[in-house]
């Protein structure tokens, strides 16, 4: 092998090494940067502006239901869903899911609105788990319990237990105790807290 060929091979190997090292450094620094954002900006309760947006859409939906204007209620619910998705917390999504069930009762289309509620509840579960919120995971479990989806309730309880929920707590016992019993959702909006 000639000296020139050896230098070409050595140069190629060095270039590959440096590219790999650069990629590894970039991945590491990106991961550390992401962790810093998560630590410095935890997913908390929605700000007043965020809350006003999705909550005002839900209020408009409930008023439209009161007027029996299902198309306006459906539009308001869809706007609330988009606004809740833009927030960081699980609570807005949980309330939008509950609102979907109210809309399903008012419109007489419980099946499609129940499916929409299920999708929103799953997003709320993802956020509650990411926030490490035992309360959030148990509230989502209760929502799935109301839908009669015990399989997802059990998955939620596994998550809640891993986050520190006591397996012998009253809430966990309640959610495990009445398998397969669907709870009727009221058509009236939930009271303001």
Number of C-alpha atoms within 10 A of each C-alpha: 5 6 7 9 10 11 11 11 11 12 12 12 12 12 12 12 12 12 12 12 12 12 12 12 12 12 12 12 12 12 12 12 12 12 12 11 11 12 10 9 9 12 17 12 14 18 11 8 9 17 17 14 17 28 19 16 23 24 19 19 29 26 16 19 23 13 11 13 15 19 13 17 26 20 15 21 25 18 19 26 23 14 21 27 18 14 20 20 23 31 23 25 30 24 22 29 28 24 25 28 26 25 26 23 20 19 17 12 12 17 12 13 22 20 16 18 27 22 14 25 25 20 18 28 25 17 20 25 20 14 18 17 19 20 14 23 30 23 21 30 28 21 22 24 24 19 21 18 18 21 13 15 25 18 13 25 26 14 21 24 16 14 15 11 19 14 15 9 9 10 17 21 13 13 20 16 10 12 15 14 13 14 12 11 14 11 15 14 16 12 5 4 3
